[in-house]
Amino acid sequence: MASEPLRPIPSTRDKHGRLCADSVTSPENFPLRGEICEWPKVVIPVVFLPGIMGSNLKVKDKDERAWRVPNGAFDGIPALLKYWRQDAAKRQQILNPDSTEVDRNGPAAVPWEIAHYLVGEGKTPQDVARWRGWGAVHRESYNPVMADLEQKLAEVFHNGETLTEYWQQEIVNDAKQQTWGAQRELDPLDEEQLQKVAGAAYPVHAVGYNWLKSNRQSAQDVMAEVDKILDYYRKLGFHCDQVILLTHSMGGLVGRACTSLVGGAAKILGIVHAVMPTIGAPAIYKRMRAGFEGVEQIILGRDAAEATCVLAHAPGALELLPTEEYFAKMGQKRHWLRATHPGSGMQRNSPDVDTLLGEGNPYDTIYLSNNPTDWWRLVKEDLIDPAGTDKKKLAANPDDVQGVFGIYTDNLEIARIFHQQLKNQYHPNTYAFYGADKDQPAWNEIQWRANSEATNLHQGELVEDNLNGTLHVKIGDKIVRLEMEEKRAAGDGTVPEESGEAAFDYCTQMFKHEGEAKGQPSYGHQMCFNSMTLAVTLHSIAKIAATSPLLDEA
C-alpha cells in the first residue's frame, strides 16, 4: 500500500519550550498526513556573519533606511536611481558609523521546503526567519545558502537510518571530494561520524553588524547576540553551550576577533571562513583612489570622492587595507604598490621599468602620508569631509588642532591596532576556502602605468586627478600621464589568492578553488556559495560538530 502524502507543518515554541503547530483537517477522500519537526536535545546553532556591506543599516533609533543593498532588478532600479542623485556630502551624512545601526527588518526569503524546520519566535516562517536575523543581511546573497544549510543539516539521514541522497552523493562521495581542492590530506566523514553529528539540531541564525565600525566593536556586538541565542535554547530545555560560526569575507575578521579579542572562544565550537581577506586586499586602495566598479559604483561610489568620504570615516572598511604582512606574488614576493614606465627607446623591446611606491610600513608610507609629493598616497585631504561634519566637530572643540586629516588618522589608528592584535589569531578549530581563479581576477597589487619613459616616479607634484584612476603628475619639468591598471591576478574578483591562502598555517583544513582550470565551478566573491562550496561548508560544519562534547554525552 502506498504511503500517504506528507505535508510539512511550520512550528514554534512557547515560553515553556513546548512545540506548537497549527494545522487543518483534510477531506476523507484525500488523506494527508502532517509532519512536525521535533529536535534532538542537543542544539548547536550555526551563526552566519556576512561580509562588508552585507548587513542592512538604518538611522539610529529611527525606522529610516541608511543602507540596504537591492534584491533583484525590480528592487534594484529604484535604489540605483536614488543613489545616482546623491553626491559625496550626502553619502557621508547617510553612512555615518555614529548615527547608524543594524536594521533587522529587511526581507527574508523562506522556501516552503524548510518552513517546518524554522523553529523560533514568531507566528509565520518569515517571522521566525527575521527573529533568527535573516532580515538583517542581504537577502539575495545570503538567504539561499542559509536555507540550504538549514535543510541539509536537518536531513542527514532518512528516518535516522540511511544517508539521504544529497549527503551520499555530494559529501561522502570520494569522486566529489577529489574536486574540493583540499590543501591538506582530507579526513573524510564516515557514516558513524555522521550518525553522531545527526544527534544535534543546527538552527541557522544570521547576525548582522555595523560594518562601518571597527570589526572589534562588531565582534562585541556579535558575541552579545550569541549569548542571546544560547540563552534562548537553554531556557527551552535544550543542551546548548556553543555555536559554529560561518563567515563570509570581512565577517571572517569579525569571527576571528570574537575568538581572540573579545573573549568569546569558549562559546565557539569552530569557525568556517569563506573567501576571507585574511591580510587585507589592495581593492580597497583602488576604490578609495578610483571608485568602485560596475553597477556597484552607483551605490558605493562612482569615484574617489564618493568612496573616500565614507570609507575614511569607517574603521571597519579601513581594516580591509593590506596589512604589513601583505606582499604580492609577482614571481617573487614584493611590495604591492608600484609605478611602471616604458623602457628606454634606444633598445627594441626593452622591458618596462618598475618603481616601488611607499615601501616599508604601509600605514606610515601610504595610508597616513599627507605629503604633497606622494602623489600615490591613499587619501587626499580635500575628499574626506565634503559634508563639513568633521569641521563642525573641530569647531566645537577649539583645543583640537588635528584638523580633518587628523580625524581620518584616528580611524586608521583603530585599524592599525586591530591588525596588530589580530595577527596570527585564529580559532583552533578553523576551516576555510578561498578563490585562486584566473577567470575571477583580483587586484593582488596596484600598478600605475606611465605613458612615457620617466624617472623618479616615487615622487612628484599631482597636477590633475580625474578620481577614476587617471593622473597627470609633474616630475621635474615633465608632465607624466599615469593610469591605474586593471586587476589580473588569480582570486575571486575581490580577494586575491595571496590574502585567501594566508590563513593556511592556522587551519585544520583549507580548500583552494582554481575554477575551470581544475574542473571546479568558478565563483565570484559576493556569490561564492555554489554547489561545490556548499558541500565543502557542510563537510566542515560536520567535522566541527563532531568535536562537540555534548554529542559524546548524548
Buried (B, 14 or more C-beta within 10 A) or exposed (E): EEEEEEEBBBBBBEEEEEBEBEEEEBEEEEEEEBEBBEBEBBBBBBBBBBBBBBBBBBBEEEEEBBBBBBBEEEBBEEBBEEBEEBEBBBBBBBBBBEBBBBBBBBBBBBEEEBBBBBBBEBEEBBBBBBBBBBBBBBBBBBBBBBBBBBBBBBBBBEEEEEBBEBBEEBBBBEEBBEBBBBBEEBEEBEBEBBBBBBBBBBBBBBBBBBBBBBBBBBBBBBBEBBEEBBEBBBEBEBBBBBBBBBBBBBBBBBBBBBBBBBEBEEBBBBBBBBBBBBBBBBBBBBBBBBBBBEEBBBBBBBBBBBBBBBBBBBBBBBBBBBBBBBBBBBEEEBBBBBBBBBBEEEEEEEEEBBBBBBEEEBBEBBBBBBEEBBBBBBBBBEBBBBBEBBEEEBEEEEEEEEBBBBBBBEBBBBBBBBBEEBEEEBBEBBBBBBBBBBBBBBBBBBBBBBEEBBEEBBBBEBEEBEBBBBBBBBBEEEBBBBBBBEBEBBBBBBBBBBBBBBBBEBBBBBBBBBBEEEEBEBBBBBBBBBEBBBBBBBBBBBBBBBEBEBBEEE
